[in-house]
Amino acid sequence: MRVFKFGGASVKDAEGIKNVHHVLKTVGYDEVLLVVSAMGKTTNALEEVIKNYFDKSPELNSSVQEVKKYHNQIVLDLFEDENHPVFSAVNLLFAELEYFLAHNKSPNYNFVYDQVVSFGELISTTILSYFMNFMDIETQWIDVRNLIKTNANYRDAEVDWEQTKKNITKTIKSKSLNITQGFLGSDENNFTTTLGREGSDYTAAIFAYCLNAESVTIWKDVPGVMNADPRYFENASLLNQISYREAIELAFYGATVIHPKTLQPLQKKEIPLYVKSFINPLLKGTSVSKGADLEPQLPCFIVKRNQLMISLSSIDFSFIMEENISEIFALFHQYKIKVNLIQNSAISFSVCVEDKFGNFGELNAKLSKKFKVEFNEDVTLYTIRHFNDQAAKLVEENKIVLLKQVSRETMQIITKETL
């Protein structure tokens, strides 16, 4: 079994769906499981629906209709016959979404988030499955929520591996093309959960691990894993081969090509991962596999924007000791603040964090009771793996450097743009 993951960019329109068909015809689809994301920017659009829902905005209905219109146009572009069953299948999913919005009683934002955004993946895979059947590729559409079981930590659920493996090995047996959703699971009460933003890569790894897959291929709009994001750096180079260890390091520091949780399950069973171009599917791309000799021979740059640098110091100039740091990190965990860099001295403690759930205001109020809190918003964190002086100079040029941290293999620099 090979596991293929197609992200939102690859299925953003009818041409994208047709191109997935082209990729499968080119590289083969026997014994293949497709893990597919929501189309284009659908998750963002559904987040707007959720915002309007909680704001009790009159725009709620129109924001739902925008998502509906977008998908209906793709279906119309793919199927000439408006009596094709795909139309009623997609309309039924939107009816379920509208029913939930009309009847939900839970005030829990994270719960509502997972129930609503999940429709992006459910709709995209439904359209793709019908189109493949239309093009004479037999498919088995699978609701991933029946297979991947998780706890009830909505928006960042943890997988129940034992139950999930039982479900997957029992269900995925067909030799037809299997199509399922990335990013989703369900809790013990069968409410939808999500695995964290960009979690479709992780879904692919979960299936690969449970099925002892031959390989996982992530199909992207780039040639493979680059040493830098081409949006921010000129002359980015392709990394032909890297080790699991290096890929985990890059993902941990924020490289967006591979989701951070993806590598561990693959490494455990030494399942190779390929990152390839859906534009040029016959190009080799990047392979990630076992091997200490697969370290990049050039600096690798990772950029995380919209970060928050927090500096804490003791009010009475006493040392910040282990119990203080333990208390601070417990609060970070409580308020779901992701820490990307740590630096401490005798009486101060600095961190660069990501506040993806918008909880810093509450955290700041809590911290301010015991510490002097200073912070810089909208800073950028650069991480350079296998750095050299030239790489550091490139990052620091025309910027204010707020903090720099250097280890044997990695340099991290927090910067603020100059005015």
Protein Blocks (a to p, Z undefined) as FASTA:
>chain_A
ZZddddfklmmbmklmmmmmmmmmmnopghiacddddehjlmmmmmmmmmmmmnopaklm
mmmmmmmmmmmmmmmmmpmblkbfklmmmmmmmmmmmmmmmmocbfbfklmmmmmmmmmm
mmmmmmmmmmmmmnopacddddfklmmccdfbehiaccdfklmmmmmmmmmmcfbdcddd
ehiacdfkopacdebehilmmmmmmmmmmnopabdcdddfbfbdcfbdfklpghiacdfb
acfklmmmmmmnopakbcfklmmmmmmnopacddddfklmmbgbjaddedfklccfbdcd
dddehiacdddddfklpacdfklmmmmmmmmmmnopacfbdcddfkbccdddddfkopmm
mmmmmmmmmmccdddehiacdddehiafklmmmmmgopacfbdcddfkbccddddddZZ
